[in-house]
């Protein structure tokens, strides 16, 4: 049977739509379409629920309170399946996410310059195309801190872009974990596209599904309410002297995160920002 999607239509100022897209991407929404003042957001009908509606309402209200824009208005309806991937692909072009790292899809040819690292990522609607600030922020910190021979864990791997980048930057091995089957399948495709399947393992499940420990670096580009409860588990899986890189965080998350980091016995080694988003590098 054709797959049914839930369309969540949000009327919001342009300055808020950027934040809304970033957070809804991490909640499992598979596509977005801007139409004038409207932001249309799509998620599989099976994943939509009254609890998800409340979460979206609370999220947009929280963002609205942090700014001066008028309150967003939300409406919901079910729609039949369309080829969202085809629509999404039209928007994806090669992008320089750092001075060295370029992310490109397979349907656009890119000839790298000397010294550039090219990540071939076909997003299939998963979060992690390089077009969002949080992906760029994490990659900038990884470019700085990944050392040859490191082992890496990527929590909420999505497209697998961070795990793949870790290998391209010199890590010896990487494990990406995600509880979304769509993301798992997409990450599996992308590690093959980048010829790193011998170095990257993708796990379908939660952090507890990863039996390995002793990682030199852990990265997580997911929202704060998911990160905070996982800090203790991240600590237990980290090697002495290891580093944790976190994003998916807004400016308003900085103070709560500082408290959570301190409570978990981490220290903030570095914080970088882009627009309203932040990324943290933590050490023990």
CORDA-V730068 format. One record per residue. RES is the residue in three letters. SS is DSSP state (alpha for helix, beta for strand, coil for the rest). PHI is phi in whole degrees, 0 to 359 (none if undefined). D_FIRST is the distance of its C-alpha to the first C-alpha in Angstrom with 1 decimal. Layout:
BEGIN
RES,SS,PHI,D_FIRST  RES,SS,PHI,D_FIRST
END
This chain:
BEGIN
UNK,coil,none,0.0  UNK,coil,299,3.8  UNK,coil,282,6.4  UNK,beta,259,9.0  UNK,beta,247,12.6  UNK,beta,262,15.8  UNK,beta,259,18.6  UNK,beta,256,22.0  UNK,beta,260,24.7  UNK,beta,238,28.1  UNK,beta,265,31.3  UNK,coil,209,33.8  UNK,coil,298,36.7  UNK,alpha,303,36.3  UNK,alpha,294,38.3  UNK,alpha,271,35.8  UNK,alpha,299,32.6  UNK,alpha,301,33.5  UNK,alpha,292,33.8  UNK,alpha,298,30.6  UNK,alpha,299,28.5  UNK,alpha,300,30.3  UNK,alpha,282,29.7  UNK,alpha,295,26.1  UNK,alpha,302,25.3  UNK,alpha,276,26.6  UNK,coil,265,24.7  UNK,coil,107,21.3  UNK,coil,289,20.6  UNK,coil,255,19.0  UNK,beta,190,20.4  UNK,beta,219,23.2  UNK,beta,216,24.4  UNK,beta,268,27.9  UNK,beta,224,28.7  UNK,coil,66,32.3  UNK,coil,274,33.0  UNK,beta,265,29.3  UNK,beta,243,27.4  UNK,beta,259,23.6  UNK,beta,239,22.0  UNK,beta,238,18.3  UNK,beta,218,16.8  UNK,beta,304,13.5  UNK,alpha,303,13.0  UNK,alpha,293,13.3  UNK,alpha,268,16.6  UNK,coil,276,18.0  UNK,coil,203,20.5  UNK,alpha,296,23.8  UNK,alpha,294,25.6  UNK,alpha,296,24.0  UNK,alpha,300,25.0  UNK,alpha,297,28.5  UNK,alpha,295,28.7  UNK,alpha,295,27.8  UNK,alpha,300,30.4  UNK,alpha,296,33.0  UNK,alpha,295,32.4  UNK,alpha,290,32.9  UNK,alpha,293,35.8  UNK,alpha,296,37.4  UNK,alpha,296,37.2  UNK,alpha,297,38.6  UNK,alpha,293,41.5  UNK,coil,278,42.4  UNK,coil,233,42.9  UNK,coil,248,44.4  UNK,coil,284,41.4  UNK,coil,291,40.2  UNK,coil,296,37.6  UNK,coil,294,34.0  UNK,beta,244,31.9  UNK,beta,240,28.2  UNK,beta,225,25.5  UNK,beta,227,21.8  UNK,beta,206,18.8  UNK,beta,267,15.0  UNK,beta,223,13.6  UNK,beta,287,10.4  UNK,coil,294,10.0  UNK,coil,233,13.0  UNK,coil,278,14.7  UNK,alpha,297,16.7  UNK,alpha,297,18.2  UNK,alpha,296,19.7  UNK,alpha,296,21.1  UNK,alpha,294,22.5  UNK,alpha,301,24.1  UNK,coil,298,26.2  UNK,coil,267,28.0  UNK,coil,263,28.9  UNK,coil,237,32.3  UNK,coil,303,34.8  UNK,beta,220,36.6  UNK,beta,278,39.8  UNK,coil,266,39.2  UNK,coil,218,42.7  UNK,coil,296,45.8  UNK,coil,247,44.6  UNK,beta,262,40.8  UNK,beta,240,38.4  UNK,beta,251,34.6  UNK,beta,221,32.9  UNK,coil,276,29.5  UNK,coil,291,29.3  UNK,coil,276,28.9  UNK,coil,232,32.3  UNK,coil,286,35.4  UNK,coil,225,37.9  UNK,coil,259,41.4  UNK,coil,289,42.8  UNK,coil,278,46.3  UNK,coil,305,48.7  UNK,coil,89,47.9  UNK,coil,281,44.4  UNK,beta,254,41.5  UNK,beta,254,38.2  UNK,beta,253,34.9  UNK,beta,267,32.0  UNK,coil,233,29.0  UNK,coil,265,25.6  UNK,coil,290,24.2  UNK,coil,49,20.4  UNK,coil,81,20.8  UNK,coil,287,22.8  UNK,coil,286,26.1  UNK,coil,132,29.0  UNK,coil,264,29.5  UNK,coil,95,33.1  UNK,coil,277,32.7  UNK,coil,259,33.1  UNK,alpha,303,36.6  UNK,alpha,294,35.9  UNK,alpha,297,34.7  UNK,alpha,297,37.9  UNK,alpha,298,40.1  UNK,alpha,297,39.0  UNK,alpha,295,39.5  UNK,alpha,297,42.9  UNK,alpha,290,44.0  UNK,alpha,297,42.6  UNK,alpha,302,44.5  UNK,alpha,281,47.6  UNK,alpha,252,47.3  UNK,coil,291,45.5  UNK,coil,244,48.2  UNK,coil,304,48.2  UNK,coil,87,47.2  UNK,coil,294,45.4  UNK,beta,250,42.5  UNK,beta,228,39.7  UNK,beta,237,37.0  UNK,beta,247,34.2  UNK,beta,268,32.5  UNK,coil,73,29.2  UNK,coil,294,29.1  UNK,coil,61,26.0  UNK,coil,287,26.3  UNK,coil,86,29.2  UNK,alpha,300,31.6  UNK,alpha,286,34.4  UNK,alpha,297,34.4  UNK,alpha,296,34.6  UNK,alpha,300,37.3  UNK,alpha,303,39.3  UNK,alpha,293,39.6  UNK,alpha,296,40.4  UNK,coil,273,43.1  UNK,coil,122,44.7  UNK,coil,297,43.1  UNK,coil,281,43.2  UNK,beta,206,39.9  UNK,beta,214,37.0  UNK,beta,239,34.3  UNK,beta,249,31.3  UNK,beta,233,29.4  UNK,beta,208,26.3  UNK,coil,270,24.2  UNK,coil,258,21.0  UNK,alpha,296,18.9  UNK,alpha,300,17.9  UNK,alpha,295,21.7  UNK,alpha,304,22.6  UNK,alpha,295,20.7  UNK,alpha,295,22.1  UNK,alpha,298,25.5  UNK,alpha,299,25.5  UNK,alpha,296,24.8  UNK,alpha,289,27.6  UNK,alpha,291,30.2  UNK,alpha,288,29.8  UNK,alpha,301,30.2  UNK,coil,263,33.4  UNK,coil,56,34.6  UNK,coil,241,35.2  UNK,coil,295,33.1  UNK,coil,280,36.4  UNK,coil,248,37.4  UNK,beta,242,34.3  UNK,beta,249,32.3  UNK,beta,251,29.0  UNK,beta,246,28.3  UNK,beta,269,25.1  UNK,coil,153,26.5  UNK,coil,266,29.2  UNK,alpha,303,32.8  UNK,alpha,296,33.8  UNK,alpha,283,31.7  UNK,coil,268,34.2  UNK,coil,280,37.1  UNK,coil,291,39.2  UNK,coil,212,41.8  UNK,coil,72,44.8  UNK,beta,278,43.1  UNK,beta,277,45.3  UNK,beta,213,42.8  UNK,beta,236,39.8  UNK,beta,238,37.7  UNK,beta,210,35.2  UNK,beta,249,33.7  UNK,coil,219,32.0  UNK,coil,286,33.1  UNK,alpha,302,36.3  UNK,alpha,293,34.9  UNK,alpha,269,33.2  UNK,alpha,296,36.2  UNK,alpha,306,39.0  UNK,alpha,292,38.0  UNK,alpha,265,37.6  UNK,alpha,300,41.0  UNK,alpha,296,42.8  UNK,alpha,292,40.3  UNK,alpha,300,40.7  UNK,alpha,301,44.5  UNK,alpha,290,44.3  UNK,coil,262,42.4  UNK,beta,262,44.7  UNK,beta,293,47.8  UNK,beta,304,51.1  UNK,beta,83,51.5  UNK,beta,284,47.8  UNK,beta,229,46.0  UNK,beta,244,43.0  UNK,beta,243,41.4  UNK,beta,236,39.3  UNK,beta,209,37.5  UNK,beta,82,34.7  UNK,beta,243,37.7  UNK,beta,271,39.1  UNK,alpha,307,42.8  UNK,alpha,291,42.6  UNK,alpha,275,41.5  UNK,alpha,300,44.7  UNK,alpha,295,47.0  UNK,alpha,302,44.6  UNK,alpha,291,43.8  UNK,alpha,300,47.5  UNK,alpha,294,48.1  UNK,alpha,297,45.2  UNK,alpha,296,46.5  UNK,alpha,296,50.0  UNK,alpha,296,49.0  UNK,coil,266,47.3  UNK,coil,70,50.5  UNK,coil,270,49.0  UNK,beta,238,50.9  UNK,beta,276,49.5  UNK,beta,278,50.9  UNK,beta,202,49.4  UNK,beta,231,47.3  UNK,beta,235,46.0  UNK,beta,224,44.3  UNK,beta,213,42.5  UNK,coil,52,42.2  UNK,coil,263,41.1  UNK,beta,251,39.7  UNK,beta,230,41.7  UNK,beta,223,41.6  UNK,beta,238,43.9  UNK,beta,251,45.5  UNK,beta,245,46.7  UNK,beta,224,49.2  UNK,coil,273,50.8
END
